[in-house]
Amino acid sequence: MGKKNMAINIVTWKWKQPQNPPKNKRKPCEFSAKHVNTLYSMVSRHLHIPFNFICITDDPRGINPDIQIVPIWKDYLNVHGCYVRLKAFSDEMKNILGPKFVSFDLDCVITDDITPLFIKDKDFMIWEDHERRRTPYCGSLWMHKPGTRTDVWDDFDINVSPKKAYDAGFTTGTDQAYLSYKFYPNAATWTKEDGIYNFKIHLMKKSIYKPIEKRDVRRKKPKREVVEINNGQLPGDAKIVFFNGTDVDPSLPSLQEKYPWIKEHWR
């Protein structure tokens, strides 16, 4: 068997998303060819098994020619959110993304050897963040053998499935809420213990509710206090840090200046 046939596929996504619904004031995520090329560079340094790198995109301009381009399909492409990615569970993806691939979001920094994460023999595996209580499975990182869970795609109905996921309590995100609905709590998972961190939740300040000693009837909600989690510093066991959100892109010079480890590794 040739080296190429033994390779795992690393898949990332870049497409121009439609505007958010009016009630959602956040801007859609916008990533560039530089994000794709930088992820490819980080994977090349830190993945020590043969791999093919694939970008599924509507705009291949500027992307490293060593990266395989797969034109993104039309299914749910113009629907707000990331439902377009669910077609990766369709049976036809065995010939496009198979026999096994890892889906990587672009807003990440890889800092150490990720090989142990992807040599597991699982039909499906996803990053689980216990502190994301509304949707514990995060679509930033997942691994799949195409053809093994085609029901994820076959059962999906844009008019029905998102509401089912929401009613089941998975209220954060789009495709990841549906994946949580389909797989939780039985999927194989990576967690923080595997060296996968969320920059905002695990490394930065966050606010929690103060214990209520005296009830303040003038306030509808209890007061919050800011607690230092890790002050933005890189944990010693970190392998991947995801920068979920539009205001903490690792490509931002201001963020790299404040946290030099980002500049060191995001290249």
Phi, psi and omega in degrees: 000130182290160181302320181296324181289337180275349190287148169272149178263128172260122186244133171229168191229136175214113176210157180280114183275150176292164179298148176294158174303154184307325183286344179262110186274353180288141177284146175298149178294135178234117181242154185248174174300330179297322177299317180296312182295324179290320176299317177302317179296318180294317177298319181299326180281331193241002176246119190249037169229158180301139179211153168251141180250126185237134171245121176267116192207162172256001182209095183275002184301131176085356181279138180312129182296345176283350181268130178285133180258129171243117179299133181288143183280170184274342185301114178063017181297325183261014176264136179304137178102197187246028180298337179303331183288342183295339179294345175298344177268000180285157183296328183293344181287349175301327182269355182246315184242354185281175003278343176210138178221159174244126178266122183243130168285155184280341185272063182218163172234125177261127189242348184203181185300119180258002183306313182300338182289331193245010177263006179284141183265083182233144175292325179208140179211144185213156177285127177247126178243107185298339182276352174268076191294329184284332175211091188292334178270131184249130183284004179294332182211121174207157183233143187208146170259105182304139181099349184266335180225056182294344179298333180302317179277315185297327182274350187283130176227116185300337181273347185234315190297317178301322179292323177299317179296316180297314181295335178278357176104001180264092194250003181246128178086177182248280180298324182289330175293319179292321177296322176296318178300320183281328191247332187291137004257024193261358181287148168293142187221155161259153178223187176302330180294341176269004178089020179252120188237155171256123186303311183291316187281317188262333187251343186249180174292148170216160182257141176230163179285133174288148171300138182271110178267317177232127182288128177259103186290347180279344183255132179283333180237151176294155180293152175252158172229150180270131182239134176285126176266299179212007178055032176079003182275151183282123176296148184296335182259010185291138172247318179222136172239123178263139183251065182296132180118158186275347186255007181228037178299128182294348178280350184292123179303324181296322179287320179295324179291322182286325182234089187303335181295333177294312179297323180299321188257335182274084183200000000 
